[in-house]
Amino acid sequence: MDHTGISETARILSEALPFLQKYDDQVIVVKFGGHAMVDATLAQQFARDMVMLKVCGLNPVVVHGGGPQINRMLDKLNVKAEFRDGLRVTDPETMEVVEMVLSGSINKSIVSSIQQAGGRAVGISGKDGNLLTAKRLTKEKKDAATGTITTIDFGQVGEPGEVNTEILYTIMKSDAIPVIAPVGIGMDGLTYNVNADTAAGAIATALRAKRLLMLTDVAGVLDKNKQLIRELKLADVQGLVDDGTITAGMIPKIESAAAVVSSGVDGVIILDGRVPHAVLLELLTPHGVGTRVSRKGA
């Protein structure tokens, strides 16, 4: 009998031990989005990975997005989009669709996948148990010619306010994985659509998570030679933005990651969700697959 394959499996499992000890009983928040959400195989692997983490003694918390699915449903229902300063305005009709898709079909699909993989999951939105309160997002814009400042209102688009962690701890203590749709409730009683990255950051901060993993459709932060930057200290972030190393859509992600680290989370990892088992590779192997933003490489 050829024991090569068996020995290799044993070696990999053995290598994971110090990482399992490091993360034992720690909260790991995972923002699930991008290609990994819409590719059936990757979505199934993600669900298995969440169950694996839970079985190994970690406490995964999933926060998901759903932009492409929302856009498809809005098109299907012929709901016309209005944009202000490049951002979609969420009017009451649009908000109904956003909530239906996020809290309904997407959320329950992820819950179902985790349960099919042998785990337990509880799907909730930020409205449940006042988990996530939201503040109305507005933006000030200055007219270059006149100097006049106008306030742009995006409708029912919100920023995270308070996070009520009690409901999440209750779910985690019952051996289940919370799966959260980023829909918040305002002090005005209105429902707000909250950016999934921002919501995940607020929830990670409130839970004092050990790690926040943000699944994206890029390898991570690249240097000017297009090579992956594996470790990025908080003090170095602004310099890389200023010198043009970090550009375009990565700027808000890295600024959000830096804010989360500054607020107390040990590390935020921006990683490629298109890589099979990216979460396990990042957390439980010496190699990692993304860019980690931390205070001191903690």
FIMAR-581646 format. One record per residue (C-alpha): x, y, z; residue in three letters. Coordinates in pm, whole numbers, plus 50000, padded with zeros to 5 digits. Example, Ala and Ser with C-alpha at 12.3 -4.5 7.8 and 13.67 -1.06 7.14 Angstrom:
BEGIN
512304955050780ALA 513674989450714SER 
//
This chain:
BEGIN
500005000050000MET 501255034849910ASP 501245055950224HIS 502525087750053THR 499095103950024GLY 498115094350377ILE 501385108150516SER 500895140850329GLU 497375144450473THR 498735138050823ALA 501475164150773ARG 498965190550663ILE 496695183350959LEU 499655184951195SER 500735218851052GLU 497285232651132ALA 497615225451507LEU 499365257751618PRO 496865278251419PHE 493905259851574LEU 495385266951917GLN 495885303651827LYS 492275308151716TYR 490585284951968ASP 487265300452080ASP 488085332651893GLN 485525351351679VAL 486345352151308ILE 484125375151100VAL 484015366750729VAL 482605390550470LYS 481275367850195PHE 480905383549853GLY 482135385449498GLY 482605355749266HIS 482675331049556ALA 478995338549619MET 477765332049265VAL 479975302249177ASP 478125271149302ALA 481285250849368THR 483045278949556LEU 479895286349757ALA 479655249749859GLN 483345249349957GLN 482845281250158PHE 479985265150350ALA 482145234450428ARG 484965257150544ASP 482645275550785MET 481525242150931VAL 485165231250958MET 486045262651156LEU 483115257651390LYS 483915220851450VAL 487555230351521CYS 486545254051802GLY 486485287751623LEU 483435310451611ASN 482805321051250PRO 480325349151181VAL 479305354450817VAL 478255388450677VAL 477235387050312HIS 476675411250027GLY 474565406949717GLY 474965436049476GLY 474765416349149PRO 471735396549265GLN 469975428649374ILE 470685444949037ASN 469285414648852ARG 466085415249055MET 465655452849010LEU 466005448148633ASP 463585419048638LYS 460975439548826LEU 461705469648603ASN 462595492048898VAL 464405521948748LYS 467715531748908ALA 468545567449006GLU 472155576949071PHE 473505607049258ARG 477235614049245ASP 477815578849114GLY 475965560749393LEU 472595543649358ARG 469745560649541VAL 467745536049751THR 464145548049744ASP 461385529049931PRO 460565507449627GLU 464225498149575THR 464655491449949MET 461855465849937GLU 463725446849667VAL 467095450349847VAL 465645436050167GLU 463815408249984MET 466985396749808VAL 469475401350095LEU 467375389250388SER 465465364050178GLY 466935344049892SER 470665350649949ILE 470645347250326ASN 468625315250329LYS 470725300350048SER 473895304650257ILE 472165290550565VAL 470985260650363SER 474485254250223SER 476035254350572ILE 473385230450699GLN 473835207550398GLN 477545206650486ALA 476645193050831GLY 476645225151033GLY 473985246551199ARG 473335282051085ALA 470895309551179VAL 470135336050920GLY 469275370951044ILE 469325406550917SER 470575436851102GLY 466945444751185LYS 466495413151393ASP 466905419751764GLY 468115454951675ASN 471405438651575LEU 472475467751356LEU 471165503051383THR 471895525351087ALA 472405562451032LYS 471305578450707ARG 474255583150470LEU 474665617850321THR 477575633450137LYS 478645669650108GLU 479815682349769LYS 481465715449700LYS 480905733549371ASP 484365742449238ALA 483125773949064ALA 480885789249332THR 482175772749649GLY 478605763349737THR 478295731849948ILE 475325709249880THR 474245678450074THR 473545647349866ILE 470955623550007ASP 471065587349887PHE 467705577350032GLY 467625546150247GLN 471375540150239VAL 472865538050585GLY 476095537250779GLU 476455513551077PRO 475515528251414GLY 475265506351723GLU 475765468551706VAL 473825447351957ASN 476075416951996THR 473855398352244GLU 471885380351974ILE 475125369451800LEU 476635355452121TYR 473395336452183THR 473575320551837ILE 477275312051872MET 476785296352215LYS 474105273652065SER 476765259051830ASP 475305277051529ALA 476905300651278ILE 475295335051242PRO 474695345150879VAL 473945382450860ILE 472275402950586ALA 473525439250604PRO 470155455850643VAL 469865480050935GLY 467125498051121ILE 467205535751173GLY 466105556051473MET 463425569251238ASP 462015533851199GLY 463095531350835LEU 465025502050689THR 468495510050554TYR 470775492750306ASN 474285491250459VAL 477435483750259ASN 478455447950343ALA 482155456350393ASP 481265484450633THR 478735463050820ALA 481255434550857ALA 483805459050997GLY 481355472951252ALA 480295437951361ILE 483915425951386ALA 484775456151602THR 481765451251831ALA 482525414051875LEU 486235421151938ARG 486975396151665ALA 490445381251628LYS 490225384251250ARG 488065399850981LEU 488395382250645LEU 487115401350343MET 486585379150039LEU 487075398249715THR 487735391349346ASP 491375401949364VAL 494465385049512ALA 494855412449775GLY 496915444349778VAL 499585444349506LEU 502835463949497ASP 503965483949193LYS 505405451949040ASN 501975435349072LYS 503265412349347GLN 501075404249648LEU 501865423849965ILE 501335397550235ARG 501825419550543GLU 500775455850565LEU 501295474850888LYS 498815501750980LEU 501535528450974ALA 502375520350611ASP 498865522650463VAL 498685560150399GLN 502115560850233GLY 501065534049984LEU 497905553649901VAL 499875586049863ASP 502515570949630ASP 499895554449408GLY 500615518149501THR 497065514149633ILE 494595527949380THR 490965528949266ALA 488565504349428GLY 491175490849668MET 491465524449847ILE 488085522850028PRO 488675486150115LYS 492105492750264ILE 490905523950446GLU 488025503950592SER 490445476250694ALA 492745501750860ALA 489825516851055ALA 488775482351181VAL 492325474251295VAL 492575508251465SER 489365500351654SER 490805468851811GLY 490525439251571VAL 493935421951557ASP 494055418151182GLY 492005423050866VAL 492785401050568ILE 491795410450214ILE 491865377750022LEU 490865362349692ASP 487565344049733GLY 488085327549394ARG 490805305549546VAL 489295272349663PRO 489215270150046HIS 490745305050073ALA 489545309450432VAL 491145276950554LEU 494375284650369LEU 494555318950529GLU 493735308650884LEU 495095273350923LEU 498285271750713THR 501645289950734PRO 501225303450382HIS 498125325550366GLY 496535337850046VAL 495865374750098GLY 497065407750242THR 496915411350618ARG 496525446250763VAL 497555447551129SER 499085470351388ARG 502365451451427LYS 501895420051222GLY 499945405151515ALA 
//
